[in-house]
Amino acid sequence: MNPLNPNPDWMTISWHIDDVRLVAPNLQDFQCQFILEQLKSKHDKTVGINMTTIYNQVKENYPSAVMFDNQFNEIFGV
């Protein structure tokens, strides 16, 4: 049995503020936390949460903080 997931009927995936900072390195902790809350509240199970959804959420809320689209595409291969 996996000690991090004691119930094999469930799977948990976690995101951290550092994941948000990969697309917007200059955001403060509270801003990153806000992005994570937005992702949680707007979560679409058919899409999930991924680097693209994080990027889009940051771009929607803090457009000047996000990297340029071409930089994102180059780094994350989108």
Secondary structure, DSSP 8 states (H G I E B T S, - for coil): --TT---TT-------HHHHHTT-TT--HHHHHHHHHHHHHT--TTT---HHHHHHHHHHH-TTTS--HHHHHHHHT-
